[in-house]
Each structure stands twice: as C-alpha cells, then as structure tokens.
Amino acid sequence: MHKQKLYRITYGNSNPSFELVEADIPTPKDDEILIKHTAIGINFQDYEHYKKTLVSISNPVITNNEKSLGVYSNIKQAIKSFLHNPSNQATQATQVSSDNNIASNNTFSNIVKITPGIEAVGIVHKIGKLVKDFQVGQRVGYCTVTDGAYSQYRTINSNYVFKIQDSISDEAAAANLVKGMTAHYLMRRTFYVQPNMTILIHAASSAVGQTMLRLAKEYKATAIATVGNDDQEKKSILQNLECEYILNYNNPDWVKQVKEITNNKGVNVVYDCLGRQTVLESIDCLMPFGLMVLFGQITGSVNTIDPQLLTQKSLFFTMPQLQYYKQDNIELLLSALEVFALIEKGVLPKKANQIYQFDNIVQAMHDIENHRNLGTKIVLL
C-alpha cells in the first residue's frame, strides 16, 4: 500500500494534538475521485480548529496504518517547535486510530479526528466506477467540503469537484476558490449587489473582505470597510483596493460615521463576520428594508436577536453558509465558472499573498495567529 503525508488533529483531553502523519493513500468509492493535491488554500476556518479546548483520548487506539511524523499538543507548542528547528520531527512515534472521524476506548466514546482544510486543487489520480464526468489526469478543485485538504491525496465525492481550465494556474485557483465563492454567494445569491448601492463590509482587510471589496468595485457599489484598529498596513491594503471609507469598528463612533457617510440613509446590506461585538450596531446601520448578513462570529456567538429590532425598519436578517448555497452541483459549477472569469478579467488576483511548503503549514497558523501576511495564503506541493 502506497503512503502519503497528511495533517491530523485529535481532539484532546487538555488541548488538541496537531500532527503530521504518514498514512495509506485511500481508495475511492464508486462515486468518489482520488485527487493528488498540487495546491491547498489556507483559511481562517482551519485555524479555528487550533483554538478550541477539546476532549481527547487518554489511551489511544493503537493501529499500524498511521505513523506520526511530529506531534504537537497545541498550536503554540507546534509553532515553538518549528521556529526553533523546522526540520525537527518527533523521535517517539505516536500512533492514532485508523478511523477518519471517531475512535473509542474504555475511557472516552467520542474521539474526533480530522484532517483540516476545506479547499484544494489537484490532479485526478483515480476515479470510482460510477464517476462519468471526470478522467484521470484532469485538473480539478473543490471548496465546499468541511475538512480533509491538508493532505497529499484525498478522496472526495465527485459532486463536490469541478474542473479547472488551463488558463487558471494552481496558485490562482487555490488563492480564490473559498474566498471567491464566499464573496460570490454573499454578493450574488444572499443579496444581489447592484450599482449605486452602499454596502458595509466588516473585517475588510481579511482575505474574504479584500475579495468582497474587489467585487464591490466590479459591481459599481460603494463599500464602507471596517478594520479592528488604526494599523496603517491594513488601511494601505484597502486604499490600494480603492476603498474610500475605512472605519475602525472598535471606535465607539463608527456607527455615527456610517450614518454621516450615507447622509443618514444607512446601507443596503451589512456583511458581518464578527458576530457578538458588532451585530447590534450593524443592524442600526441598515436603511429601511435592509439586509443584515451574519456570516461569521469571530468575536463570539450571537445567541439571541430580538425580532423587535428588525420591525423598526422592516429589516431582514440571515446567517448563510457557503456549503448550503453551493450544495447543488449545477450551482457549484456555474459559480466556479464565474469565479474563474473574474480571475481572467483581473478582478481577482492571480497570485497568493503568501506561499508555504506542505511541511511548513504550522508557520501559516503562526502567521494567522499574529495577523501577519494579510491576504490569501496557500500551500504549493
């Protein structure tokens, strides 16, 4: 059986373990494709796995199909290990269960193991016998599955996969799949942004935020962007994207500033990935019949919203997710074509802001944690 390397998180009794393991290359089921990855997109959602306090297994199930190449009890330990000796690997192998999702022993019954990563590009290596739309050797991508991309090979249901045309490089595709698809469903499906509309984009210096600003310009809408501080680097990035209005959402007067910019009319739509800290103020920024789009909760969960807040101006509120908007295969394929067209047109970038090696993904996590290298991050294999 041929082997590959992949990253594995096992939810632990104190902190999650993060390890690079050697594992069997899987065999595709009848409706699956085996993809050999050539590029992997890195997203904030991946980093979220490392921040959680999770239950782990005190006596792991020992099997022989995975060999640990380096174990980290938490992300800070991983970063410290890498920074002191990037080539260092654990000398004492730790083996984990062969089950991709759940293992069990006498102490714990639900031990979750995942391979992080939600988007990647690669070459079709094998196909299941029921797969008709793909051939071995074709370039493909995906971005609407929950996990599994931090690997050299992975199997995936063919309904989640789309072909990548020759004019789109691996780097361009990996840099734009999740970000481009997210901006597309938010600005073309959840709400249809049109010329002369005014939209509010929170955390606009993020990779998704920058993508949305690019599309706002393409759609001839006025964008008001927020950032979390007065850092000049963030402002310069947004200014280079020709964003005229840049506010600090930690400034207590930011809502007042939005109303001044809009002559007290408010905005047509708010795109809020922050959550608890800004949700109420964001609703206050809307014009009558406006839409509040909560697509992330970075600052904390939004547990309750009083419907009376919406009745005051006949407002609308939604919490959309990418995988649901793109779960239909035809919608996924059409959206991919639109994103690729935006890349070819130059609306979306053809280069990533930062490229990492596969064995160096821990450095990407470190950069996210410390808000370094803003913009798109990818791995080239």
C-alpha positions in Angstrom: 0.0 0.0 0.0 1.4 3.4 -1.0 1.8 6.1 1.7 1.2 9.8 1.9 1.6 12.5 4.5 -1.3 14.4 6.0 -2.1 16.6 9.0 -4.2 15.2 11.7 -5.9 16.8 14.7 -7.1 14.6 17.5 -9.3 16.4 20.0 -7.5 16.0 23.3 -8.3 15.9 27.0 -6.5 19.2 27.6 -5.5 20.6 24.1 -6.0 19.2 20.6 -3.0 17.4 19.2 -1.7 18.5 15.8 0.5 16.1 14.0 1.9 15.3 10.6 1.3 11.6 10.0 2.1 9.0 7.4 -1.0 7.2 6.2 -2.3 5.0 3.5 -3.4 6.6 0.2 -7.1 5.9 0.2 -9.0 4.1 -2.5 -12.0 6.0 -4.0 -15.5 4.6 -3.5 -17.7 4.1 -6.6 -18.9 7.8 -6.6 -15.6 9.3 -5.5 -12.4 10.7 -7.0 -8.9 10.3 -5.6 -7.1 13.7 -6.0 -3.4 14.2 -5.8 -3.1 17.7 -4.4 -1.0 20.3 -6.1 -2.1 23.4 -4.1 -4.1 23.9 -0.9 -5.9 27.0 0.3 -5.4 28.1 3.9 -8.4 29.7 5.6 -9.3 31.2 9.0 -11.7 28.3 9.5 -8.6 25.9 9.5 -7.0 28.0 12.3 -10.2 27.8 14.3 -9.5 24.1 14.9 -6.4 25.0 16.9 -8.1 27.4 19.3 -10.6 25.0 20.7 -10.4 23.2 24.0 -11.5 19.7 23.2 -11.9 16.3 24.8 -9.2 13.8 24.0 -8.3 10.2 24.4 -6.0 9.2 27.3 -5.2 5.8 25.9 -5.4 6.0 22.1 -6.4 3.0 20.0 -3.1 1.7 18.5 -3.1 0.8 14.8 -0.4 0.4 12.3 -1.6 2.3 9.3 -0.6 5.8 10.5 2.8 6.8 11.7 3.3 10.1 13.5 5.9 12.4 11.9 5.6 15.1 14.6 3.1 15.6 17.4 2.1 18.9 18.9 -0.2 19.1 21.9 -1.4 22.6 20.9 -0.6 25.2 18.2 1.7 27.2 20.4 3.9 24.2 21.0 3.9 23.5 17.3 4.9 27.0 16.5 7.7 27.0 19.1 9.0 23.6 17.8 9.0 24.8 14.2 10.6 28.2 14.9 13.5 26.6 16.8 14.1 23.7 14.4 11.9 23.5 11.3 13.3 20.1 10.3 12.8 18.5 13.7 10.4 15.6 13.9 9.3 13.8 17.0 11.6 10.9 17.8 9.0 8.9 19.6 6.2 7.9 17.3 2.7 8.3 18.5 0.1 6.2 16.6 -3.6 7.1 16.3 -6.7 5.3 15.2 -7.3 4.5 11.6 -10.8 5.8 11.7 -11.0 9.1 9.9 -13.6 10.6 12.3 -14.2 8.8 15.6 -12.3 6.3 17.7 -13.3 4.9 21.1 -11.8 3.2 24.1 -12.7 2.3 27.6 -12.5 5.9 28.8 -14.0 8.1 26.0 -16.6 7.1 23.5 -16.5 10.0 21.0 -12.9 10.8 20.0 -12.9 13.1 17.0 -10.1 13.1 14.5 -9.9 15.4 11.5 -7.6 16.4 8.7 -8.1 20.2 8.4 -8.5 22.1 5.2 -11.6 23.0 3.1 -10.2 23.9 -0.4 -7.6 22.4 -2.7 -6.5 22.0 -6.3 -5.0 18.9 -7.8 -4.9 16.1 -10.5 -7.4 13.3 -10.7 -5.4 10.2 -9.8 -8.1 7.6 -9.7 -11.9 7.5 -10.2 -14.7 5.3 -8.9 -16.5 3.1 -11.3 -19.7 5.2 -11.2 -17.9 8.5 -11.9 -18.6 9.6 -15.5 -17.7 13.3 -15.7 -14.0 13.2 -14.8 -10.9 11.4 -16.2 -7.6 10.6 -14.7 -5.1 13.4 -15.3 -7.7 16.3 -15.3 -7.1 19.3 -13.2 -9.8 19.8 -10.6 -10.6 21.8 -7.5 -13.1 21.8 -4.6 -14.0 24.2 -1.8 -17.3 23.2 -0.2 -16.4 20.2 2.0 -15.8 20.6 5.7 -12.3 19.1 6.1 -9.6 16.9 4.5 -7.5 19.2 2.3 -4.3 19.2 4.4 -3.1 16.0 2.7 -1.1 14.9 -0.3 -4.0 12.8 -1.5 -7.7 12.7 -0.6 -10.9 11.0 -1.8 -14.0 13.1 -2.4 -17.5 12.7 -3.8 -17.4 13.8 -7.4 -20.4 16.1 -6.8 -18.1 18.5 -4.9 -15.5 18.7 -7.6 -15.2 21.0 -10.6 -12.7 21.1 -13.5 -10.2 23.9 -13.7 -9.4 25.4 -17.1 -5.9 25.6 -18.4 -5.9 29.4 -18.2 -6.2 29.3 -14.4 -3.0 28.4 -12.6 -2.9 26.2 -9.5 -1.9 29.2 -7.5 -4.7 31.4 -8.8 -7.3 28.7 -8.2 -6.1 27.9 -4.6 -6.0 31.6 -3.7 -9.5 32.3 -4.8 -11.8 29.2 -4.5 -13.2 29.7 -1.0 -12.7 33.5 -1.0 -14.2 33.9 -4.4 -17.1 31.5 -3.8 -17.8 33.1 -0.5 -17.9 36.6 -2.0 -20.0 35.3 -4.9 -22.7 33.7 -2.8 -22.8 36.7 -0.4 -23.0 39.4 -3.1 -24.8 37.5 -5.9 -27.0 35.0 -4.1 -27.7 36.1 -0.5 -28.1 39.6 -1.7 -27.7 40.9 -5.2 -25.4 43.9 -5.0 -26.1 46.5 -7.8 -24.6 49.8 -9.0 -25.1 52.8 -6.7 -25.9 50.6 -3.6 -23.9 51.2 -0.4 -22.7 48.1 1.5 -20.8 47.7 4.8 -18.1 45.1 5.0 -16.6 44.2 8.4 -13.1 43.0 8.8 -12.4 44.1 5.3 -8.6 43.6 5.5 -9.2 39.8 5.7 -8.8 37.7 2.6 -12.5 37.4 2.2 -13.0 41.1 2.9 -10.5 42.1 0.3 -12.2 39.8 -2.2 -15.6 41.4 -1.4 -14.1 44.9 -1.9 -12.8 43.8 -5.4 -16.3 42.6 -6.3 -18.0 45.7 -4.9 -15.8 47.8 -7.3 -16.7 45.4 -10.2 -20.4 45.7 -9.3 -20.1 49.6 -9.1 -21.3 49.7 -5.5 -19.9 52.0 -2.7 -18.2 50.0 0.0 -17.7 51.1 3.6 -15.0 48.9 5.1 -14.1 48.3 8.8 -11.0 47.1 10.4 -10.2 46.4 14.1 -7.5 49.0 14.7 -5.8 52.0 13.1 -3.0 50.0 11.7 -1.6 51.7 8.6 -0.8 48.5 6.9 -4.4 47.4 6.8 -5.5 50.8 5.7 -3.0 50.9 2.9 -4.2 47.5 1.7 -7.8 48.8 1.5 -6.7 52.1 -0.1 -4.9 50.2 -2.8 -8.2 48.5 -3.5 -9.7 52.0 -4.0 -11.8 51.8 -0.9 -12.6 55.4 0.1 -14.3 54.8 3.5 -12.3 52.9 6.1 -13.6 52.8 9.7 -12.4 51.2 13.0 -15.1 49.1 14.5 -13.5 49.5 17.9 -14.1 53.2 17.7 -17.3 53.9 19.6 -18.4 56.4 16.9 -18.2 54.1 14.0 -22.0 53.8 13.6 -22.3 57.5 13.6 -19.6 57.7 10.9 -21.6 55.2 8.7 -24.6 57.4 9.0 -22.6 60.5 8.2 -21.2 58.8 5.1 -24.7 57.8 3.9 -26.4 61.1 4.8 -28.4 59.2 7.5 -29.9 56.9 4.9 -28.0 53.8 6.1 -26.6 51.0 4.0 -28.4 48.5 1.8 -26.7 45.5 3.3 -24.2 44.7 6.1 -21.8 41.8 5.7 -20.7 40.9 9.3 -18.3 38.2 10.1 -17.5 39.5 13.6 -20.6 38.5 15.4 -21.3 39.4 19.0 -19.3 42.7 19.2 -20.9 44.4 16.2 -24.2 42.7 15.4 -26.5 45.2 17.1 -24.6 48.2 15.8 -24.6 46.6 12.3 -28.4 46.4 12.4 -28.5 50.0 13.4 -26.6 50.9 10.2 -29.2 49.5 7.8 -31.6 51.6 5.8 -35.3 50.5 5.7 -35.8 47.1 4.1 -32.0 46.5 4.5 -30.4 43.1 5.0 -28.2 42.0 7.9 -25.9 39.2 6.7 -24.1 37.4 9.6 -21.7 35.0 8.0 -19.2 34.6 10.8 -18.9 35.0 14.6 -15.2 35.8 15.2 -15.8 37.9 18.3 -18.3 35.5 19.9 -21.6 33.7 19.1 -24.8 35.6 18.6 -27.3 33.6 20.6 -30.4 35.8 20.5 -31.7 38.6 18.4 -34.8 40.5 19.4 -37.2 40.5 16.4 -38.4 43.9 17.5 -35.0 45.3 16.3 -36.0 44.2 12.8 -39.5 45.6 12.8 -38.4 49.2 13.3 -37.3 49.5 9.7 -38.8 46.2 8.2 -35.3 44.7 8.2 -34.2 41.2 7.2 -31.6 39.0 9.0 -29.8 35.9 7.7 -27.0 33.6 8.7 -25.9 32.0 5.4 -23.2 29.3 4.8 -21.2 28.5 1.7 -21.8 24.8 1.6 -25.6 25.2 1.6 -25.6 27.8 -1.2 -23.3 25.6 -3.3 -24.6 22.2 -2.5 -26.4 21.9 -5.8 -23.9 20.6 -8.3 -25.1 22.9 -11.2 -24.9 25.9 -8.9 -21.4 24.9 -7.9 -20.2 24.5 -11.4 -21.7 27.8 -12.6 -20.2 29.7 -9.6 -16.8 28.2 -10.3 -17.0 29.5 -13.9 -17.9 33.0 -12.6 -15.0 33.0 -10.2 -12.6 31.8 -12.9 -14.0 34.6 -15.2 -13.2 37.2 -12.5 -9.7 35.8 -12.3 -9.2 36.0 -16.0 -10.6 39.5 -16.1 -8.1 40.7 -13.4 -10.8 41.4 -10.8 -9.5 38.6 -8.6 -5.7 38.2 -8.1 -3.7 35.5 -9.9 -1.1 35.4 -7.2 -1.4 34.5 -3.5 0.0 36.9 -0.9 1.9 34.1 0.8 3.0 30.6 -0.3 4.0 27.9 2.2 5.5 24.5 1.8 3.4 21.5 2.9 5.7 20.6 5.8 5.6 24.3 6.9 1.8 24.7 7.4 2.4 25.4 11.1 4.1 28.6 10.1 0.9 29.6 8.3 -1.1 29.1 11.5 1.5 31.2 13.3 1.1 34.0 10.8 -2.7 33.9 11.2 -2.5 34.0 14.9 -0.2 37.0 14.8 -2.1 38.8 12.0 0.9 38.6 9.7 0.9 38.4 5.9 -2.7 39.7 5.4 -4.5 38.3 2.4 -4.5 34.9 0.7 -2.3 32.1 1.9 -1.8 28.8 0.1 0.4 25.7 0.1 2.1 24.5 -3.1 3.0 20.8 -3.2 
